[in-house]
Amino acid sequence: MNENGFLYIATGRRFLDEAIKSVASLRSKMPGVSTCCFTDDVDRASKYFDRIYEISEPYRNFFEKIPPLKLSPYENTIFVDTDTYFTNDMSDVFELLCRFEIAVVSDPFFCGPSGIPQCFSHLNTGLIAFKRSDRVKEFFDDWFRDYRNEYERSRDKKRCHDQMSFQRALYNSDLRLYILPPEYNLRMTCPQLVRIWAPVKMIHARHKDIKALGETLNSSGECRVIWPNWSHFTRSRMHFVSKRSNTLLSFFLGMLKWPLILYAKLKRAER
């Protein structure tokens, strides 16, 4: 049994296609790493992953995401969503699991689940690193139970996400938690800041040329700010500390705003 490995959950052709692309990028940065995949297409997945586990009756929702985590064949596991792309070695996370039981990255969106303080960071479940133990398995059971209750109460089940229940279950647990830096799960759903000198480890997005995006982000160690598209750029509120500089910035952004809005509308019309 391997001590460390990556875990994917991919049912349906679209998500398995994504997982295959993701694991190819992973192997390019971590050639010797072990991988496993829980899927409903065992024959196809077996060509790309070291271990395959069948999901015979897929739910096609978050019900199938949580239970396989308990079944990981690894002592230390990094679960990742299928819409991910690796741009750097991430083996240091396994070293982190020698001291912590679970590690995740903060989500760029604020979302305050009921029953916990707002200051408890909203966390993204697109990457979950965890150590195998009875305590962690109990946490996964609590998460699944909370999600199931939330799903049953929800009026809009298609929008019932797994992250609200994840926050509650984690807050109410006593697991040793570590919050990873954003570069380990860089979400491209909103503007992001890449820290100075920090290489991006994994991009979490659906992007036409995600490889080129990763190369661009890691081509410099300077402070990098990236917007998903023009629409986000025009909606962003940017400010300088200096009042005079801020006035100049507001002037130039005002001149750019309407051409950019028009450009964004034209791009949407082309789709």
C-alpha positions as CSV (number, residue, x, y, z in Angstrom):
1,M,0.0,0.0,0.0
2,N,1.4,3.4,-1.0
3,E,1.8,5.9,1.8
4,N,1.0,9.0,-0.4
5,G,-1.3,9.5,-3.4
6,F,-3.8,11.6,-5.2
7,L,-7.5,10.8,-5.4
8,Y,-10.0,11.7,-8.2
9,I,-13.8,11.2,-8.3
10,A,-15.0,11.3,-11.9
11,T,-18.4,10.0,-13.2
12,G,-19.7,10.8,-16.6
13,R,-17.6,11.3,-19.7
14,R,-17.2,15.1,-19.3
15,F,-15.7,14.8,-15.8
16,L,-13.5,11.7,-16.6
17,D,-12.1,13.7,-19.6
18,E,-11.2,16.5,-17.2
19,A,-9.7,14.1,-14.7
20,I,-7.5,12.5,-17.4
21,K,-6.1,15.9,-18.4
22,S,-5.6,16.8,-14.8
23,V,-3.7,13.7,-13.9
24,A,-1.5,14.1,-17.0
25,S,-0.5,17.6,-15.7
26,L,0.1,16.0,-12.3
27,R,2.4,13.4,-13.7
28,S,4.4,16.0,-15.6
29,K,5.3,17.7,-12.3
30,M,5.3,14.6,-10.0
31,P,6.2,11.6,-12.2
32,G,6.4,9.0,-9.5
33,V,3.2,9.9,-7.6
34,S,0.5,7.3,-7.1
35,T,-3.1,8.0,-8.3
36,C,-6.5,6.5,-7.9
37,C,-9.9,7.3,-9.4
38,F,-13.4,6.4,-8.4
39,T,-15.4,6.3,-11.6
40,D,-18.3,4.6,-13.5
41,D,-16.0,4.0,-16.5
42,V,-13.5,1.5,-15.1
43,D,-12.1,0.3,-18.5
44,R,-11.2,3.8,-19.8
45,A,-9.9,5.1,-16.4
46,S,-7.6,2.1,-16.0
47,K,-5.4,3.4,-18.8
48,Y,-4.6,6.6,-16.8
49,F,-4.7,5.9,-13.1
50,D,-2.8,3.4,-10.9
51,R,-5.8,2.3,-8.9
52,I,-9.5,2.2,-10.1
53,Y,-12.6,1.9,-7.9
54,E,-16.0,1.5,-9.5
55,I,-19.0,3.7,-8.7
56,S,-21.7,1.4,-10.0
57,E,-24.6,3.7,-9.4
58,P,-23.5,7.3,-9.7
59,Y,-25.6,10.1,-8.1
60,R,-24.3,12.8,-10.5
61,N,-24.2,15.2,-7.6
62,F,-22.2,15.8,-4.4
63,F,-23.5,12.6,-2.8
64,E,-20.9,10.7,-4.7
65,K,-18.0,13.0,-3.8
66,I,-17.9,12.5,0.0
67,P,-18.1,8.7,0.6
68,P,-15.1,7.7,-1.6
69,L,-12.8,9.9,0.6
70,K,-13.2,7.4,3.4
71,L,-12.1,4.6,1.0
72,S,-8.8,6.2,0.0
73,P,-6.0,3.5,-0.3
74,Y,-3.4,6.0,0.9
75,E,-2.1,6.9,4.4
76,N,-1.9,10.5,3.2
77,T,-4.3,11.6,0.4
78,I,-4.7,14.7,-1.7
79,F,-8.2,14.8,-3.2
80,V,-8.6,17.2,-6.2
81,D,-11.6,18.1,-8.4
82,T,-11.4,17.1,-12.0
83,D,-11.2,20.7,-13.3
84,T,-7.7,21.2,-12.1
85,Y,-4.3,21.7,-13.7
86,F,-0.9,21.2,-11.9
87,T,1.8,23.8,-12.6
88,N,4.3,22.7,-9.9
89,D,5.3,19.9,-7.5
90,M,3.0,19.6,-4.6
91,S,4.7,16.9,-2.6
92,D,5.3,19.3,0.4
93,V,1.6,18.9,1.3
94,F,2.3,15.2,2.1
95,E,5.0,16.4,4.5
96,L,2.5,18.8,6.1
97,L,0.2,15.8,6.9
98,C,2.8,14.5,9.3
99,R,1.7,17.3,11.6
100,F,-1.9,18.1,10.6
101,E,-4.9,15.9,9.9
102,I,-6.5,17.9,7.1
103,A,-5.5,20.8,4.9
104,V,-7.5,23.0,2.5
105,V,-7.4,26.4,0.8
106,S,-9.7,29.4,1.6
107,D,-12.4,30.0,-1.0
108,P,-12.2,33.4,-2.7
109,F,-15.9,33.9,-2.0
110,F,-17.3,34.8,1.4
111,C,-20.2,32.5,2.4
112,G,-21.3,32.3,6.0
113,P,-23.0,29.0,6.8
114,S,-25.5,29.1,9.7
115,G,-24.3,27.9,13.0
116,I,-20.7,29.0,12.9
117,P,-18.9,32.3,13.3
118,Q,-18.4,34.4,10.2
119,C,-14.7,34.6,10.9
120,F,-14.3,30.8,10.3
121,S,-12.8,31.0,6.8
122,H,-15.0,29.7,3.9
123,L,-13.0,26.8,2.5
124,N,-12.9,25.3,-1.0
125,T,-13.3,21.6,-1.3
126,G,-11.7,21.3,-4.7
127,L,-8.5,20.2,-2.9
128,I,-8.6,18.3,0.4
129,A,-5.4,16.9,1.8
130,F,-6.1,14.5,4.7
131,K,-4.4,11.8,6.9
132,R,-6.2,8.5,7.3
133,S,-7.5,8.0,10.8
134,D,-10.7,7.1,12.6
135,R,-11.1,10.8,13.5
136,V,-10.9,11.8,9.9
137,K,-13.4,9.1,8.8
138,E,-15.8,10.3,11.5
139,F,-15.5,13.8,10.1
140,F,-16.4,12.6,6.6
141,D,-19.4,10.8,8.1
142,D,-20.5,14.0,9.8
143,W,-20.0,16.0,6.6
144,F,-22.0,13.6,4.6
145,R,-24.8,13.6,7.2
146,D,-25.0,17.4,7.3
147,Y,-25.0,17.6,3.5
148,R,-27.7,15.1,3.2
149,N,-29.9,17.0,5.7
150,E,-29.2,20.3,3.9
151,Y,-30.0,18.7,0.5
152,E,-33.3,17.3,1.8
153,R,-34.4,20.7,3.1
154,S,-33.2,22.6,0.0
155,R,-35.9,24.0,-2.4
156,D,-33.3,24.3,-5.2
157,K,-31.4,21.0,-5.0
158,K,-29.3,21.8,-8.1
159,R,-27.7,24.7,-6.2
160,C,-27.2,22.7,-3.0
161,H,-23.4,22.7,-2.7
162,D,-21.2,20.6,-0.5
163,Q,-19.1,23.5,0.9
164,M,-21.6,24.9,3.5
165,S,-21.9,21.5,5.2
166,F,-18.1,21.1,5.0
167,Q,-17.6,24.3,6.9
168,R,-20.0,23.3,9.7
169,A,-18.6,19.8,10.0
170,L,-15.0,21.0,10.1
171,Y,-15.8,23.8,12.6
172,N,-17.5,21.3,14.9
173,S,-14.7,18.8,14.7
174,D,-11.4,18.8,16.6
175,L,-9.2,17.9,13.7
176,R,-5.8,19.6,13.4
177,L,-6.5,21.9,10.4
178,Y,-4.1,23.8,8.3
179,I,-5.1,26.5,5.8
180,L,-2.9,26.2,2.7
181,P,-1.9,29.3,0.7
182,P,-4.0,30.2,-2.4
183,E,-1.4,29.0,-4.8
184,Y,-2.2,25.4,-4.0
185,N,-5.8,25.7,-5.3
186,L,-5.9,28.9,-7.3
187,R,-9.6,29.5,-8.2
188,M,-10.1,31.5,-11.4
189,T,-13.8,32.4,-10.7
190,C,-12.9,35.8,-9.5
191,P,-9.8,38.1,-9.4
192,Q,-6.9,36.5,-7.6
193,L,-3.6,37.7,-6.0
194,V,-0.5,35.4,-6.3
195,R,1.9,36.2,-3.5
196,I,5.4,37.6,-4.2
197,W,7.9,34.8,-4.9
198,A,5.3,32.1,-4.5
199,P,4.9,29.6,-7.4
200,V,1.4,28.6,-8.4
201,K,1.0,24.9,-7.6
202,M,-2.4,24.1,-9.0
203,I,-5.0,26.1,-11.0
204,H,-8.6,25.2,-10.4
205,A,-10.6,26.4,-13.4
206,R,-12.0,25.6,-16.8
207,H,-9.8,27.6,-19.2
208,K,-9.2,27.2,-22.9
209,D,-5.4,27.3,-22.6
210,I,-4.7,26.6,-18.9
211,K,-1.2,25.4,-19.6
212,A,-0.2,28.8,-21.0
213,L,-1.9,30.5,-18.1
214,G,0.2,28.4,-15.6
215,E,3.4,29.2,-17.5
216,T,2.5,32.9,-17.4
217,L,1.7,33.0,-13.7
218,N,5.0,31.2,-12.9
219,S,7.2,33.2,-15.3
220,S,7.7,35.8,-12.6
221,G,8.1,36.0,-8.8
222,E,6.6,39.4,-8.6
223,C,3.2,40.2,-7.2
224,R,0.7,38.9,-9.8
225,V,-3.0,39.9,-10.0
226,I,-5.2,38.1,-12.5
227,W,-8.8,38.6,-13.6
228,P,-10.9,35.8,-15.1
229,N,-12.2,38.1,-17.9
230,W,-13.0,41.7,-18.8
231,S,-16.4,41.6,-17.1
232,H,-14.7,40.9,-13.7
233,F,-12.1,43.7,-14.5
234,T,-14.8,46.3,-15.1
235,R,-16.7,45.3,-11.9
236,S,-13.6,45.3,-9.7
237,R,-13.0,48.3,-7.3
238,M,-9.3,49.2,-7.3
239,H,-7.7,51.8,-5.1
240,F,-4.3,53.2,-4.3
241,V,-3.4,54.2,-0.8
242,S,-2.3,57.7,-1.9
243,K,-5.2,60.0,-2.5
244,R,-3.6,61.7,-5.5
245,S,-2.7,58.3,-7.1
246,N,-6.1,57.1,-6.5
247,T,-7.6,60.1,-8.3
248,L,-5.5,59.3,-11.4
249,L,-6.4,55.6,-11.2
250,S,-10.1,56.5,-11.1
251,F,-9.7,58.8,-14.1
252,F,-8.0,56.2,-16.3
253,L,-10.3,53.4,-15.2
254,G,-13.3,55.6,-16.0
255,M,-11.9,56.0,-19.6
256,L,-11.4,52.3,-19.9
257,K,-14.6,51.1,-18.3
258,W,-17.1,51.6,-21.2
259,P,-14.9,50.2,-24.0
260,L,-14.2,47.2,-21.8
261,I,-17.9,46.7,-21.1
262,L,-18.7,46.9,-24.8
263,Y,-15.9,44.4,-25.5
264,A,-17.2,42.0,-22.9
265,K,-20.7,42.1,-24.4
266,L,-19.4,41.4,-27.9
267,K,-17.4,38.4,-26.6
268,R,-20.6,37.0,-25.0
269,A,-22.5,37.6,-28.2
270,E,-19.9,35.5,-30.1
271,R,-20.5,32.4,-27.9
